[in-house]
């Protein structure tokens, strides 16, 4: 999960991503940030995030993002 926080902090500094529970729904990241983040996730973890995963709840917290990444790595 540290790598996810590192990626997020590189996109938007000054946010406590470890404790943020509304990264998307709270407007912490805008659509351009989200696109950049998804690309970075796919490259870092060698995964492909399909449209079926493009739901706010998959991106609103670091733990939700980590759960999604783990699921995609097992697929």
trRosetta pair geometry for C-beta under 8 A, 3 or more apart (Angstrom, degrees):
i j d omega theta_ij theta_ji phi_ij phi_ji
1 4 5.4 -49 -159 32 50 115
1 5 6.5 50 146 -18 74 101
1 62 5.5 84 -167 155 108 115
1 63 7.2 -8 -119 -88 138 54
1 66 4.8 -33 -94 -81 92 142
2 5 5.6 -54 -152 37 36 111
2 6 6.2 41 149 -23 67 105
3 6 5.3 -50 -147 35 34 117
3 7 6.4 37 153 -20 65 102
3 44 6.2 168 158 170 127 141
4 7 5.8 -51 -149 34 31 110
4 8 6.3 29 153 -15 64 107
4 17 7.8 -149 123 139 85 135
4 41 7.4 29 -116 -106 85 99
4 62 5.3 141 106 -148 129 92
4 65 5.4 146 -156 105 145 131
4 66 6.0 -113 -14 -69 156 85
4 69 7.3 -140 -76 -19 124 152
5 8 5.7 -56 -145 40 31 111
5 9 6.0 30 156 -19 66 110
5 17 4.9 167 -131 84 79 124
5 18 5.8 12 -109 -66 137 80
5 62 5.9 4 -68 -117 85 143
6 9 5.9 -56 -143 38 26 110
6 10 6.5 30 154 -22 61 107
7 10 5.7 -58 -154 33 29 114
7 11 6.8 23 151 -15 64 106
7 37 6.4 111 139 -139 112 77
7 40 4.8 158 -155 129 124 137
7 41 6.8 129 134 -69 169 68
7 44 6.5 -98 -73 -27 137 158
8 11 5.8 -61 -154 36 34 108
8 12 6.7 -38 170 44 70 88
8 15 7.3 -86 144 79 108 121
8 17 4.5 111 101 -106 144 162
8 23 7.4 -72 -139 -138 137 137
8 29 7.8 -93 -145 -67 93 128
8 37 6.6 31 -97 -122 67 122
8 62 7.4 -101 -5 -91 152 98
9 12 7.2 -85 -133 72 26 51
9 13 5.9 54 -174 -105 72 61
9 15 7.2 -155 -104 56 67 84
9 17 6.3 -120 -57 2 81 132
10 13 7.8 26 -108 -65 15 83
10 40 7.8 168 74 -135 127 164
11 29 6.9 20 122 -118 132 113
11 33 5.2 112 162 -154 124 93
11 36 5.6 151 -120 100 121 125
11 37 5.6 -43 -45 -72 166 91
11 40 7.5 -139 -55 4 117 153
12 15 5.5 25 116 3 105 130
12 28 6.7 153 102 159 160 85
12 29 6.2 -143 -15 -93 146 79
12 33 6.0 17 -43 -139 116 142
15 20 6.2 7 166 -52 106 146
15 28 5.8 95 -136 -163 152 121
16 19 4.9 -7 131 42 114 101
16 20 6.0 149 89 -41 67 89
17 20 5.2 -48 -129 21 38 120
17 23 7.0 40 -134 -97 87 119
17 62 5.7 97 149 -57 93 117
18 62 6.2 -29 -117 10 38 153
20 23 5.4 90 124 -70 123 79
20 26 7.4 -132 -172 49 102 145
20 28 6.1 35 -171 -62 148 166
20 61 6.6 -175 98 -116 63 67
20 62 7.5 91 57 -21 84 91
21 26 7.8 89 83 -24 59 136
21 60 6.3 19 167 146 49 101
21 61 5.0 -7 -125 -81 51 115
22 25 4.7 -81 -157 71 94 89
22 26 3.0 93 117 -27 114 114
22 27 7.9 5 135 16 104 54
22 28 6.9 135 104 -15 68 110
22 60 5.5 -21 -118 -161 35 102
22 61 7.9 5 -40 -62 28 80
23 26 6.8 29 -36 42 7 102
23 28 4.8 -75 -148 54 49 130
23 29 5.8 19 165 4 86 109
23 59 5.9 -109 82 145 118 75
23 60 5.3 171 32 -150 82 33
23 61 6.5 171 -10 -72 109 31
23 62 8.0 109 -44 -47 140 59
24 27 7.9 35 170 -63 28 26
24 28 7.4 -58 -55 42 22 88
24 29 6.3 -36 -95 55 58 101
24 34 6.7 60 -111 -97 102 128
24 56 4.8 -154 93 -141 134 83
24 59 4.7 67 -34 99 131 108
24 60 5.3 -85 30 -86 93 68
25 56 5.2 69 -56 -174 98 137
25 60 5.7 0 8 -111 102 118
26 60 7.8 102 1 -147 93 92
27 30 7.2 20 -163 -81 72 66
29 33 3.8 -137 -161 100 91 130
29 34 5.1 121 130 -60 124 76
29 37 6.5 -19 -152 -16 157 143
29 59 8.0 -84 51 155 137 120
30 33 5.1 97 49 10 62 105
30 34 7.1 -120 104 -8 31 92
31 34 5.5 -51 -145 34 33 114
31 35 6.5 37 155 -21 64 103
32 35 5.8 -52 -151 33 32 112
32 36 6.5 31 152 -16 64 106
33 36 5.7 -59 -151 39 31 111
33 37 6.1 32 152 -22 67 109
34 37 5.5 -54 -145 37 31 114
34 38 6.3 33 156 -21 65 104
34 59 6.9 46 -137 174 108 158
35 38 5.9 -52 -147 33 29 110
35 39 6.6 29 154 -16 62 107
36 39 5.9 -58 -153 37 30 112
36 40 6.4 28 152 -18 65 108
37 40 5.7 -57 -147 38 31 111
37 41 6.3 34 154 -22 66 105
37 59 7.8 108 107 -147 139 121
38 41 5.6 -51 -147 34 31 113
38 42 6.4 31 155 -19 64 105
38 49 5.7 -109 -159 52 103 144
39 42 5.9 -56 -149 35 29 110
39 43 6.4 23 155 -13 64 109
40 43 5.9 -60 -147 41 30 108
40 44 5.9 26 159 -18 67 113
41 44 6.0 -60 -139 40 26 107
41 45 6.0 -16 176 18 65 114
41 47 7.0 -42 139 58 87 112
41 49 6.7 39 95 -33 125 133
41 65 7.4 -118 -112 -174 141 112
41 69 6.7 -121 -169 -94 112 111
42 45 7.0 -74 -132 54 16 83
42 46 7.7 49 173 -119 52 11
42 47 5.6 -113 -127 74 59 66
42 48 6.1 49 -137 -102 115 41
42 49 6.0 -110 -75 0 102 93
43 46 7.6 12 -171 -71 23 47
45 69 5.2 -88 -151 -158 173 113
45 72 7.5 83 122 87 128 117
45 73 6.4 -89 170 -73 110 111
46 73 7.8 76 76 -112 84 89
47 69 6.4 -163 -2 -143 161 68
47 72 4.2 67 -155 128 134 130
47 73 6.1 -75 -80 -69 117 66
48 72 7.3 -164 55 -168 46 126
49 53 5.0 -104 -167 75 85 136
49 54 7.2 108 145 -63 105 77
49 68 7.4 39 -120 152 108 123
49 72 6.7 -54 -89 -95 65 159
50 53 5.7 99 63 8 63 98
50 54 7.8 -107 116 -18 42 92
51 54 5.3 -45 -154 12 47 121
53 58 5.3 160 -179 -163 79 175
53 68 5.8 111 -158 -157 124 125
53 72 7.4 -8 -75 -68 160 121
54 58 7.5 -99 -112 51 12 136
55 58 5.1 92 65 0 78 105
55 59 7.8 169 88 6 44 92
56 59 6.2 -87 -156 51 36 93
56 60 5.7 47 158 -52 79 108
57 60 5.8 -37 -128 6 33 120
57 64 6.1 -133 159 -157 62 147
58 64 5.7 -169 -149 152 27 107
58 65 6.9 88 160 -94 64 52
58 67 8.0 -124 -137 76 71 97
58 68 4.7 72 -160 -71 104 146
59 64 6.8 -95 -28 103 11 118
59 65 6.0 56 -119 -82 48 96
59 68 7.9 -23 -63 8 61 157
60 64 5.7 34 52 40 74 153
61 64 4.6 94 57 6 83 102
61 65 7.0 -148 94 -5 43 86
62 65 5.6 -55 -147 38 33 113
62 66 6.2 36 153 -22 67 106
63 66 5.6 -51 -145 36 32 114
63 67 6.4 38 153 -22 64 102
64 67 5.7 -49 -149 32 32 114
64 68 6.6 32 152 -18 63 104
65 68 5.8 -56 -153 36 32 111
65 69 6.3 33 150 -20 66 106
66 69 5.6 -53 -145 36 33 113
66 70 6.3 33 156 -19 66 104
67 70 5.9 -55 -149 36 29 110
67 71 6.4 30 153 -20 63 108
68 71 5.7 -56 -150 36 31 113
68 72 6.3 26 155 -15 65 108
69 72 5.9 -60 -148 40 29 108
69 73 6.3 29 155 -21 65 108
70 73 5.7 -56 -146 35 30 111
70 74 6.5 26 156 -17 64 107
71 74 6.0 -61 -153 36 29 108
71 75 6.8 39 149 -36 63 102
72 75 5.6 -42 -150 14 37 119
